[in-house]
Amino acid sequence: MPAKMMTIDRVTRALTLLMLPLLLCLTIPSQVSAQRGGTRQLLVFSLCEGFAHSAIGPTEVALRAMGERTGAFEVTVSTDMAVFEAASLARFDAVLFNNTTNLEFADPDHRRALLAFVRGGKGVIGIHAATDNFSNWPEAAAMMGGLFDGHPWTANGTWAVKVDEPGHPLNRSFGGQAFLISDEIYQIKDPYSRDTHRVLLSLDMSNPRNHQVEGINREDDDFAIAWIKPFGEGRVFYCSLGHNHEVLENEAVLEHYLAGIRYALGDLEVDDTPSGTLSPTPRPALTTDAGAVEDPFMTVVHQEAGFSRLSQFAIEQGIQNTSPAHHRQIEGRLIEILDNPESTYTAKQFVCPDAAPDRTRTHPAPPGPDAARSRTDRRRPLRHAGTPVTGDRPRPPGVARPARGPGAHRRDRHHRTEA
């Protein structure tokens, strides 16, 4: 990186650290409900034995300001492993692993103390890189809830986030809406499971933008971002957001952090029943829902020939992956495209491929509703150029899932540079 760019970057980071307390005062609540038995004590542990994120410092500042602003907790920051001596750990109500990497906990006494601390009724919180630890300590990996398996969704991209349970108290700050965010999103591997986790946020794989990456290893398209889970008598909250400094200026994310921390501290009682056992399954909020941030039906309305077909792909993917009971709703949205006077000819031809242009009109006369119904008829497999007609999930032209195997994705233990 050129010296001038590096200087600008350092100045930007310094200004961020100076401005964070003010920004937090403007974005997070000034108080929360009273704690049980006095102010909670939160240990923020920031030691890295691997890659060190530049967000560690700003996150410490944000957490201190959050605790002072709300009165929910007092923060003690440490990078000293001695803090995990049982006597030292006992004075805290929860431990927050702040972007720690490659922690091995070589001292068996420290391992025993941490597990006993959480199992005995205390809390653990993980921010972003907290899942890039404990690779040689299965019990702690199970406690945190998963292990880092790369970040196909890089820090310089903008990604679609699904709110898995819009009505959950820890998701209240999102207002029932899915969202886009510019951040680095982790892929998590076992011991992650919806049979043990209450998943709050995950990548919205109904949105084609999340498929345009390399290095995806999971076959189930389940890329959790935030979860809570019990561990013994204790509680765990993890959120992988927080690589980019700008995330600390996002009011909804900060309030999500605050709610998760209070859950782990034991001051916010919420349902942490594992997602996989819920019946009925909560309906998630998607970025591609009607009226949502990237509603593909509204995007298709203004689509011209030769432009990206990702919105068309999203609609086709929705048809393929929903039950016939939902097809009537999709048909209604397709009919709206046909009836919309602003719809381009390309949009109407997408709904009714056999439509011929009317040379006397800017747009062709809308075909009847049967045309829309044909789009949702499973007896006519959908495809477009470059997408085979198979039972597999379709992908946009030129966007194929990379081959699996040893050469498909090289894991660097972590990134060498940051965007």
C-alpha positions as CSV (number, residue, x, y, z in Angstrom):
1,M,0.0,0.0,0.0
2,P,1.5,3.5,-0.9
3,A,2.7,5.5,2.1
4,K,0.2,8.3,1.5
5,M,-2.7,5.8,1.5
6,M,-1.3,4.2,4.7
7,T,-1.2,7.6,6.4
8,I,-4.8,8.4,5.4
9,D,-5.9,5.0,6.7
10,R,-4.2,5.6,10.1
11,V,-5.8,9.0,10.4
12,T,-9.2,7.6,9.5
13,R,-8.8,4.9,12.2
14,A,-7.7,7.4,14.8
15,L,-10.7,9.7,14.1
16,T,-13.0,6.6,14.3
17,L,-11.6,5.9,17.8
18,L,-12.1,9.5,18.9
19,M,-15.7,9.8,17.5
20,L,-17.0,6.4,18.6
21,P,-18.1,7.4,22.1
22,L,-20.1,10.4,20.6
23,L,-21.6,8.1,17.9
24,L,-22.6,5.6,20.6
25,C,-24.3,8.3,22.6
26,L,-26.4,9.1,19.6
27,T,-27.3,5.6,18.7
28,I,-27.8,3.4,21.7
29,P,-30.3,3.6,24.6
30,S,-29.3,5.8,27.5
31,Q,-30.4,3.2,30.0
32,V,-31.6,-0.4,30.3
33,S,-33.7,-2.2,32.9
34,A,-32.1,-2.7,36.3
35,Q,-29.5,-5.5,36.7
36,R,-29.9,-8.2,39.3
37,G,-27.7,-7.7,42.2
38,G,-25.8,-4.6,41.0
39,T,-23.7,-3.6,38.0
40,R,-22.5,-6.5,35.9
41,Q,-18.8,-7.1,35.3
42,L,-17.7,-7.9,31.7
43,L,-14.2,-9.1,30.9
44,V,-13.3,-8.1,27.3
45,F,-10.4,-10.3,26.3
46,S,-8.5,-9.2,23.2
47,L,-5.4,-11.4,23.0
48,C,-4.5,-12.7,19.5
49,E,-2.1,-15.6,19.0
50,G,-2.8,-15.4,15.3
51,F,-4.0,-12.7,13.0
52,A,-4.8,-9.4,14.8
53,H,-7.8,-7.4,13.5
54,S,-7.6,-3.6,13.4
55,A,-11.2,-3.6,14.8
56,I,-10.1,-4.7,18.2
57,G,-9.3,-1.2,19.5
58,P,-12.5,0.4,18.2
59,T,-14.5,-2.5,19.6
60,E,-13.0,-2.0,23.0
61,V,-13.9,1.7,22.9
62,A,-17.5,0.9,21.7
63,L,-18.0,-1.7,24.5
64,R,-16.7,0.7,27.2
65,A,-19.0,3.5,25.9
66,M,-21.9,1.1,25.7
67,G,-21.5,0.0,29.3
68,E,-21.2,3.6,30.5
69,R,-24.0,4.9,28.4
70,T,-26.5,2.2,29.5
71,G,-25.3,1.2,32.9
72,A,-25.7,-2.4,31.9
73,F,-22.1,-3.4,32.7
74,E,-18.6,-2.3,33.5
75,V,-15.8,-3.3,31.2
76,T,-12.3,-4.7,32.1
77,V,-10.0,-5.1,29.1
78,S,-7.2,-7.7,29.2
79,T,-4.7,-9.6,27.0
80,D,-3.2,-11.5,29.9
81,M,-4.0,-15.2,30.1
82,A,-3.6,-15.1,33.9
83,V,-7.0,-13.5,34.0
84,F,-8.4,-17.1,33.4
85,E,-7.1,-18.3,36.8
86,A,-10.2,-19.4,38.6
87,A,-9.9,-16.8,41.4
88,S,-9.5,-14.0,38.9
89,L,-12.3,-15.1,36.6
90,A,-14.8,-15.4,39.5
91,R,-15.3,-11.6,39.8
92,F,-16.8,-11.4,36.3
93,D,-20.3,-12.2,35.0
94,A,-19.3,-12.9,31.4
95,V,-16.2,-13.1,29.2
96,L,-16.3,-11.4,25.7
97,F,-13.8,-12.7,23.2
98,N,-13.0,-9.6,21.1
99,N,-11.7,-10.7,17.7
100,T,-9.3,-13.2,19.4
101,T,-7.6,-15.6,17.1
102,N,-5.8,-19.0,17.5
103,L,-6.2,-19.1,21.3
104,E,-5.2,-22.5,22.5
105,F,-5.4,-22.2,26.3
106,A,-2.3,-24.2,26.8
107,D,-2.6,-24.2,30.6
108,P,-5.1,-27.0,31.6
109,D,-6.1,-25.0,34.7
110,H,-7.3,-22.1,32.5
111,R,-9.3,-24.5,30.4
112,R,-11.0,-26.0,33.4
113,A,-11.7,-22.6,34.9
114,L,-13.3,-21.2,31.8
115,L,-15.6,-24.2,31.2
116,A,-16.6,-24.3,34.9
117,F,-17.2,-20.5,34.8
118,V,-19.8,-20.9,32.0
119,R,-21.3,-24.2,33.0
120,G,-21.8,-22.8,36.5
121,G,-24.1,-20.0,35.2
122,K,-22.0,-17.3,33.8
123,G,-21.8,-16.1,30.2
124,V,-19.6,-16.0,27.1
125,I,-19.8,-13.6,24.1
126,G,-18.0,-13.9,20.8
127,I,-17.4,-11.0,18.4
128,H,-16.4,-11.7,14.8
129,A,-13.1,-13.7,15.0
130,A,-14.0,-15.4,18.3
131,T,-14.8,-18.6,16.3
132,D,-11.2,-18.7,15.0
133,N,-10.0,-20.2,18.3
134,F,-10.1,-23.6,20.1
135,S,-9.3,-25.7,17.0
136,N,-7.5,-28.1,19.4
137,W,-10.0,-27.8,22.2
138,P,-13.4,-29.5,21.2
139,E,-15.2,-28.6,24.5
140,A,-14.5,-24.9,24.0
141,A,-15.4,-25.0,20.3
142,A,-18.7,-26.6,21.4
143,M,-19.2,-23.9,23.9
144,M,-18.7,-21.1,21.4
145,G,-20.9,-22.9,18.9
146,G,-18.7,-23.4,15.8
147,L,-15.3,-22.9,14.1
148,F,-14.1,-20.5,11.4
149,D,-14.0,-22.1,8.0
150,G,-13.0,-19.1,5.8
151,H,-14.7,-15.9,4.7
152,P,-16.0,-16.2,1.1
153,W,-17.9,-13.0,1.8
154,T,-15.1,-10.5,2.0
155,A,-14.8,-7.2,3.8
156,N,-15.0,-5.1,0.6
157,G,-18.4,-6.6,-0.5
158,T,-22.0,-5.9,0.5
159,W,-24.0,-8.9,1.5
160,A,-27.6,-9.7,2.2
161,V,-28.5,-10.7,5.8
162,K,-31.6,-12.7,6.7
163,V,-33.3,-12.1,10.0
164,D,-34.1,-15.7,10.9
165,E,-36.6,-14.8,13.6
166,P,-37.9,-11.2,13.3
167,G,-40.0,-11.5,16.5
168,H,-37.1,-12.5,18.7
169,P,-36.2,-9.9,21.4
170,L,-32.6,-9.9,20.4
171,N,-33.6,-9.0,16.8
172,R,-35.9,-6.2,17.8
173,S,-33.5,-3.5,16.6
174,F,-33.9,-4.7,13.0
175,G,-37.6,-3.8,12.9
176,G,-38.6,-7.1,11.3
177,Q,-36.6,-6.2,8.1
178,A,-33.7,-8.0,6.5
179,F,-30.8,-5.8,5.5
180,L,-27.6,-5.4,3.4
181,I,-24.3,-4.8,5.2
182,S,-20.7,-4.2,4.1
183,D,-18.6,-6.5,6.3
184,E,-16.7,-9.7,6.2
185,I,-18.9,-12.7,6.8
186,Y,-17.6,-16.0,8.2
187,Q,-18.4,-19.5,7.1
188,I,-18.9,-21.6,10.2
189,K,-18.3,-25.4,10.4
190,D,-19.0,-28.0,13.1
191,P,-19.8,-28.1,15.9
192,Y,-22.3,-25.5,14.6
193,S,-25.9,-26.9,14.4
194,R,-29.4,-25.6,14.5
195,D,-30.2,-28.5,16.8
196,T,-28.2,-26.8,19.5
197,H,-28.3,-23.1,18.5
198,R,-31.0,-20.5,18.4
199,V,-30.0,-18.8,15.2
200,L,-30.9,-15.1,15.0
201,L,-29.2,-13.9,11.8
202,S,-27.7,-15.7,8.7
203,L,-26.8,-15.0,5.2
204,D,-29.8,-14.6,2.9
205,M,-29.2,-17.2,0.2
206,S,-32.4,-16.3,-1.6
207,N,-30.4,-13.3,-2.7
208,P,-28.1,-14.0,-5.8
209,R,-25.5,-11.5,-4.6
210,N,-24.5,-14.0,-1.8
211,H,-23.8,-16.7,-4.4
212,Q,-21.2,-14.7,-6.3
213,V,-18.2,-15.9,-4.2
214,E,-15.7,-18.6,-4.2
215,G,-14.8,-20.9,-1.3
216,I,-18.2,-22.1,-0.2
217,N,-17.8,-25.4,1.6
218,R,-21.2,-26.0,3.2
219,E,-23.7,-27.8,1.0
220,D,-26.8,-26.8,3.0
221,D,-26.6,-23.0,2.4
222,D,-26.8,-22.5,6.2
223,F,-24.4,-19.7,7.0
224,A,-25.2,-18.4,10.5
225,I,-24.1,-15.0,11.5
226,A,-25.5,-14.7,15.1
227,W,-26.8,-17.1,17.6
228,I,-27.5,-17.8,21.3
229,K,-27.3,-21.1,23.1
230,P,-27.3,-22.4,26.6
231,F,-24.1,-24.1,27.9
232,G,-24.7,-25.9,31.1
233,E,-26.3,-23.3,33.4
234,G,-24.7,-20.5,31.4
235,R,-25.4,-18.6,28.2
236,V,-23.5,-18.0,24.9
237,F,-24.0,-15.2,22.4
238,Y,-22.0,-15.0,19.2
239,C,-22.2,-12.5,16.3
240,S,-19.7,-12.6,13.4
241,L,-20.4,-9.0,12.3
242,G,-17.6,-6.5,13.3
243,H,-14.7,-6.8,11.0
244,N,-15.2,-3.4,9.4
245,H,-15.0,-0.4,11.7
246,E,-18.1,1.1,10.1
247,V,-20.2,-1.7,11.6
248,L,-19.7,0.0,15.0
249,E,-21.7,3.0,13.6
250,N,-24.7,0.8,12.7
251,E,-27.4,1.5,15.3
252,A,-29.3,-1.7,14.7
253,V,-26.2,-3.8,15.0
254,L,-25.1,-2.1,18.2
255,E,-28.4,-2.6,19.8
256,H,-28.3,-6.3,18.7
257,Y,-24.8,-6.5,20.4
258,L,-26.2,-4.9,23.6
259,A,-29.2,-7.3,23.8
260,G,-26.9,-10.3,23.2
261,I,-24.5,-9.2,25.9
262,R,-27.3,-8.7,28.4
263,Y,-28.6,-12.2,27.6
264,A,-25.1,-13.7,28.2
265,L,-24.8,-11.6,31.5
266,G,-28.1,-13.1,32.7
267,D,-30.1,-9.8,32.6
268,L,-32.3,-10.4,29.6
269,E,-34.3,-13.6,29.7
270,V,-35.3,-14.8,26.2
271,D,-36.2,-18.1,24.6
272,D,-33.0,-19.9,23.6
273,T,-34.7,-23.2,22.5
274,P,-32.7,-24.5,19.5
275,S,-34.0,-23.4,16.1
276,G,-34.1,-26.9,14.8
277,T,-36.6,-28.0,17.4
278,L,-39.1,-25.1,16.9
279,S,-42.6,-25.9,15.5
280,P,-43.8,-24.2,13.6
281,T,-40.5,-22.8,12.2
282,P,-40.5,-19.0,12.4
283,R,-40.8,-17.2,9.1
284,P,-37.6,-15.3,8.3
285,A,-37.4,-11.8,6.9
286,L,-35.6,-11.9,3.6
287,T,-33.9,-9.1,1.6
288,T,-35.9,-10.4,-1.4
289,D,-39.4,-10.2,0.3
290,A,-42.1,-8.0,-1.2
291,G,-41.1,-4.4,-0.4
292,A,-37.8,-5.5,1.1
293,V,-34.4,-3.9,0.4
294,E,-33.9,-5.9,-2.8
295,D,-37.4,-7.0,-3.9
296,P,-36.6,-8.8,-7.2
297,F,-40.1,-8.2,-8.5
298,M,-39.7,-4.5,-8.3
299,T,-36.2,-4.7,-9.9
300,V,-37.5,-6.7,-12.8
301,V,-40.2,-4.1,-13.6
302,H,-37.5,-1.7,-14.9
303,Q,-35.1,-4.3,-16.4
304,E,-33.9,-3.7,-19.9
305,A,-32.5,-6.3,-22.3
306,G,-28.8,-7.0,-21.9
307,F,-28.6,-6.1,-18.2
308,S,-28.0,-8.4,-15.2
309,R,-30.6,-11.2,-14.8
310,L,-30.0,-11.7,-11.1
311,S,-33.4,-10.5,-10.1
312,Q,-35.0,-12.9,-12.6
313,F,-32.9,-15.7,-11.2
314,A,-34.0,-14.8,-7.6
315,I,-37.7,-15.1,-8.7
316,E,-37.0,-18.4,-10.5
317,Q,-35.1,-19.7,-7.4
318,G,-38.1,-18.7,-5.2
319,I,-40.5,-20.7,-7.4
320,Q,-38.2,-23.7,-7.4
321,N,-37.7,-23.7,-3.7
322,T,-41.2,-23.0,-2.4
323,S,-44.2,-25.3,-2.0
324,P,-47.1,-25.1,-4.4
325,A,-49.1,-23.5,-1.6
326,H,-47.0,-20.3,-2.1
327,H,-47.2,-20.2,-5.8
328,R,-50.5,-18.3,-5.8
329,Q,-48.7,-15.4,-4.0
330,I,-45.9,-15.5,-6.6
331,E,-48.4,-15.5,-9.4
332,G,-50.0,-12.4,-8.0
333,R,-46.6,-10.6,-8.0
334,L,-46.0,-11.7,-11.6
335,I,-49.4,-10.4,-12.6
336,E,-48.5,-7.1,-11.0
337,I,-45.5,-6.9,-13.4
338,L,-47.8,-7.6,-16.4
339,D,-50.3,-4.9,-15.2
340,N,-47.7,-2.3,-14.3
341,P,-47.6,0.5,-16.9
342,E,-43.9,1.1,-16.0
343,S,-42.9,-2.5,-16.8
344,T,-40.4,-2.9,-19.7
345,Y,-41.0,-5.3,-22.5
346,T,-38.1,-7.4,-21.1
347,A,-39.9,-7.6,-17.8
348,K,-43.2,-8.7,-19.4
349,Q,-41.4,-11.2,-21.7
350,F,-39.8,-12.7,-18.6
351,V,-43.3,-13.4,-17.1
352,C,-44.7,-14.5,-20.5
353,P,-41.8,-15.7,-22.7
354,D,-44.2,-16.1,-25.7
355,A,-45.3,-12.5,-25.6
356,A,-44.8,-10.7,-28.9
357,P,-44.0,-7.0,-29.0
358,D,-46.8,-4.6,-30.0
359,R,-45.1,-2.2,-32.4
360,T,-47.7,0.5,-31.7
361,R,-47.1,0.5,-27.9
362,T,-44.1,1.3,-25.8
363,H,-44.8,-1.9,-24.0
364,P,-46.7,-4.9,-25.3
365,A,-50.3,-5.5,-24.2
366,P,-50.2,-7.6,-21.0
367,P,-51.0,-11.2,-21.4
368,G,-53.6,-12.7,-19.2
369,P,-53.0,-14.2,-15.8
370,D,-52.5,-17.7,-17.2
371,A,-49.1,-16.5,-18.5
372,A,-48.0,-15.8,-14.9
373,R,-49.4,-19.1,-13.8
374,S,-47.2,-20.9,-16.3
375,R,-44.1,-19.5,-14.6
376,T,-45.1,-21.3,-11.4
377,D,-46.0,-24.6,-12.9
378,R,-43.5,-27.1,-11.7
379,R,-44.2,-29.3,-14.7
380,R,-42.2,-26.8,-16.7
381,P,-38.7,-26.6,-15.3
382,L,-37.3,-23.1,-15.3
383,R,-34.0,-22.3,-16.9
384,H,-32.0,-19.6,-18.6
385,A,-28.8,-19.6,-20.5
386,G,-26.1,-21.4,-18.7
387,T,-28.4,-23.1,-16.1
388,P,-29.1,-26.8,-16.6
389,V,-32.6,-28.1,-16.0
390,T,-31.9,-30.4,-13.1
391,G,-33.2,-30.8,-9.6
392,D,-30.3,-28.7,-8.3
393,R,-30.7,-25.1,-7.2
394,P,-30.3,-22.9,-10.3
395,R,-27.5,-20.3,-10.4
396,P,-27.0,-17.2,-12.5
397,P,-25.1,-17.6,-15.8
398,G,-21.4,-17.8,-15.1
399,V,-21.9,-18.2,-11.3
400,A,-21.3,-21.8,-10.4
401,R,-20.4,-23.2,-7.0
402,P,-16.7,-23.9,-7.0
403,A,-15.5,-27.5,-7.0
404,R,-15.2,-29.1,-3.6
405,G,-11.9,-30.7,-2.6
406,P,-8.5,-29.9,-1.3
407,G,-7.8,-27.3,-4.0
408,A,-11.2,-25.6,-3.9
409,H,-10.4,-23.2,-1.0
410,R,-7.1,-22.6,0.7
411,R,-7.5,-21.6,4.3
412,D,-4.8,-19.2,5.4
413,R,-5.6,-19.5,9.1
414,H,-6.7,-15.9,8.5
415,H,-6.3,-13.1,6.0
416,R,-3.0,-11.4,5.5
417,T,-4.3,-8.0,4.6
418,E,-7.5,-6.1,5.4
419,A,-9.7,-4.2,3.1
